[in-house]
Amino acid sequence: MKVLDGQSKHIDVIAREAGFKIDKVSAALSMMELRGLVKNYGSGVWGV
């Protein structure tokens, strides 16, 4: 979540900056969305 740092970013950018593969980032973001920690803005864009 620190990678988002208050900004909305595309999942490709999040994965690159975090150093993880897209599938791992996608799973983590989905779980965080269920907990209300992040928001999916569509088209691969996520934010806090």
C-alpha positions in Angstrom: 0.0 0.0 0.0 3.0 2.3 0.5 3.5 2.1 -3.3 0.2 3.9 -3.8 1.3 6.7 -1.4 -2.0 8.5 -1.6 -2.1 8.4 -5.4 -4.1 6.4 -7.9 -1.9 4.2 -10.1 -2.2 1.5 -12.8 -1.6 -2.0 -11.6 1.4 -2.3 -14.0 3.0 0.6 -12.3 2.2 -0.7 -8.8 3.7 -4.1 -9.6 6.9 -2.6 -11.1 7.4 -0.2 -8.2 6.7 -2.9 -5.7 8.9 -5.5 -7.5 6.2 -8.2 -7.6 4.5 -10.0 -10.5 1.1 -8.8 -11.6 -0.8 -11.9 -10.4 0.5 -11.4 -6.8 -0.3 -7.7 -6.8 -3.8 -8.3 -8.3 -4.6 -10.8 -5.5 -3.3 -8.5 -2.8 -5.2 -5.5 -4.1 -8.4 -7.5 -4.3 -8.0 -8.7 -0.7 -7.3 -5.1 0.4 -10.3 -3.9 -1.5 -12.5 -6.3 0.4 -11.2 -4.9 3.6 -11.9 -1.3 2.4 -8.2 -0.4 2.3 -8.0 0.4 -1.4 -10.4 1.2 -4.3 -10.5 -0.1 -7.8 -11.3 2.8 -10.1 -11.5 0.5 -13.2 -9.3 0.0 -16.2 -6.5 -1.4 -13.9 -6.3 1.8 -11.8 -6.2 1.5 -8.0 -6.0 4.0 -5.2 -6.5 4.6 -1.5 
